[in-house]
Amino acid sequence: MNVEMLRAFFGWCTLLNWAAMLVAVFFMTIARGITIRIHSKMWGVAEEDVARYIYVMMMWYKTAVILFCLVPYLVLRIIA
């Protein structure tokens, strides 16, 4: 595996993960009520707490994507 392949991998990984986050944001803004009801029933959590849990999960997901996908991509762009 060469540097070009790794750079392409991390670039696509970053792009696809950001697309998944945008879908989650879309559902939490446009279809907030039904999204909260579905997740409340799935997890057995009060509807008042679901939004907070989803936003915390999205925060951790975004942090992981930045650390494990975007940063390696940028480093490979800089060094090669």
C-alpha positions as CSV (number, residue, x, y, z in Angstrom):
1,M,0.0,0.0,0.0
2,N,1.5,3.3,-1.1
3,V,1.0,6.8,0.2
4,E,-1.4,7.7,-2.7
5,M,-3.7,4.8,-1.9
6,L,-3.7,5.7,1.8
7,R,-4.4,9.3,1.0
8,A,-7.3,8.3,-1.2
9,F,-8.6,5.9,1.5
10,F,-8.6,8.6,4.2
11,G,-10.1,11.2,1.9
12,W,-13.0,8.9,1.0
13,C,-13.4,7.8,4.6
14,T,-13.7,11.4,5.7
15,L,-16.1,12.3,2.9
16,L,-18.4,9.3,3.6
17,N,-18.4,9.9,7.4
18,W,-19.3,13.6,6.9
19,A,-22.1,12.6,4.6
20,A,-23.4,10.2,7.3
21,M,-23.3,13.0,9.8
22,L,-25.2,15.3,7.5
23,V,-27.9,12.7,7.2
24,A,-28.2,12.5,11.0
25,V,-28.3,16.3,11.2
26,F,-31.0,16.4,8.5
27,F,-33.2,13.9,10.4
28,M,-32.7,15.8,13.7
29,T,-33.7,19.1,12.1
30,I,-36.3,18.2,9.5
31,A,-37.9,15.1,11.1
32,R,-37.1,15.8,14.7
33,G,-40.4,14.6,16.2
34,I,-40.5,11.2,14.5
35,T,-36.8,10.6,15.0
36,I,-37.1,11.2,18.7
37,R,-40.1,9.0,19.0
38,I,-38.5,6.1,17.1
39,H,-35.3,6.3,19.2
40,S,-37.2,6.7,22.4
41,K,-39.0,3.5,21.7
42,M,-35.9,1.7,20.5
43,W,-33.8,2.6,23.5
44,G,-36.5,2.8,26.2
45,V,-35.4,6.3,27.1
46,A,-37.7,9.3,27.8
47,E,-38.3,11.5,24.8
48,E,-36.9,14.5,26.6
49,D,-33.5,12.8,26.9
50,V,-33.2,11.4,23.4
51,A,-32.2,14.6,21.7
52,R,-29.4,15.2,24.2
53,Y,-28.1,11.6,23.8
54,I,-28.2,12.0,20.0
55,Y,-26.3,15.3,20.0
56,V,-23.7,13.9,22.4
57,M,-23.3,10.8,20.2
58,M,-22.9,13.1,17.1
59,M,-20.3,15.1,19.0
60,W,-18.2,12.0,19.7
61,Y,-18.7,10.7,16.2
62,K,-17.5,14.0,14.7
63,T,-14.5,14.0,17.0
64,A,-13.6,10.5,16.0
65,V,-13.9,11.3,12.3
66,I,-11.7,14.3,12.7
67,L,-9.1,12.4,14.6
68,F,-9.0,9.2,12.7
69,C,-9.9,10.2,9.2
70,L,-9.4,13.9,8.5
71,V,-6.1,14.4,10.4
72,P,-4.4,11.4,8.7
73,Y,-5.6,12.6,5.4
74,L,-4.2,16.1,6.0
75,V,-0.9,14.7,7.2
76,L,-0.6,12.6,4.1
77,R,-1.4,15.6,2.0
78,I,1.3,17.6,3.7
79,I,4.1,14.9,3.5
80,A,3.4,13.6,0.0
